[in-house]
Amino acid sequence: MAAGDTSTLPRRELLGRASALAGLVVSFAPGMRLIDLAAAKPDGEAASAEVRWGMLVDTTRCVSGCDACVNACATEHGLEMTDRPEIDAQWIRKVDLIDEDSGKEISLPVMCQHCEDAPCVAVCPTGASFRREDGIVLVNQHTCIGCRYCMMACPYKARSFIHINLTGQRTHSPRGKGTVESCTFCVHRVDRDREPACVEACTAAGHQALLFGDLSDNEGELAQRLGEVQTQQLRSDLGTNPGVHYHGL
Amino acid sequence: MGSVWRLLPLIMLTGVLPWSVIADEPIFPRARGERCVEPVGVMRRAHFEFLNHQGQQTVERGIRIGRHSLAGCVGCHAARDQNADWVPVSAPGQFCDSCHSYAAVRIDCFSCHRAVPEADRAMGN
């Protein structure tokens, strides 16, 4: 998703042109294509299982003390901090780790890992906790009853419960008392072909520790990078197959 | 109901009891858009089915087009007060509240959804 050499063209326009061209090349008839294009979906199309959104966190680039991603998330989703930190929403948090033997220090953001086999989805009694076709794990707050089983089940402590009445929510990020919430991978942006706010902020801060993209697109920057560097998933022993991968742990 | 007696001759002549006499109709601020996305009668009856359907499409499947978005309703129907500040559509006497109070149906949308327009409307909902 990084702009790269194509920064002069808006990505949507570029994709539009690319897909128009590809459509010419490989189409027999309207609506028929030999090869499915690895492009972001148009607004009017449903999220597709052809795509699996994921992220690579490069902890060698992540800077201790920098919380640009956390702040960007809070602004994007209208997460306001209260004077009771124990009830504040944490969609993304910065964690600093020290290896006691070597003294090596690393800093990394932890957010919803968007698991393929998500424990939060498995335990939800109403189906409110669900995984979209394209791999993004969400809470449907229309059906969430606030039981918080998902919060107990999540190995990453990625979810928050809203304890108080809220006002001033953002239009694209409805949230309300009595429901559970977590990182949405900025699904409202992704559906419109934009990067999550944390990724944008990390790049703007000059760190480029976060790379967002389609894990199923072998030609894509994310999959390419995952092929080049050694990465780990958090608690991979649990077999949840997170969409978020970490380099340098 | 006192006015019914004043209108009695008219009612006897026409056999019709004017609706506005039976009860005060909800009064709410004028919408800003040119016209609603559906005919008014359809909207009055089915707005929640539209909203529910589009909400599901958006949340579960990520389909973000369609003209029945709650953000769209708020965009046209929110009014400004004398200080030019937005008034929530769910506030007393405003678009949503006026009918819902009249019909005694509680609205639950705005405990989560924003009830006033946002500058960045491009993101939609």
Interface residues (C-beta under 8 A of the other chain):
Chain A: K41 D43 G44 E45 A46 A47 F130 R132 E133 D134 L138 N140 Q141 H142 N165 L166 G168 Q169 R170 T171 H172 P174 R175 G176 K177 T179 V187 H188 R189 D191 R192
Chain B: G55 Q56 Q57 V59 E60 R61 G62 I63 R64 I65 G66 A71 V74 S111 C112 H113 R114 P117 E118 D120 R121 M123 G124 N125
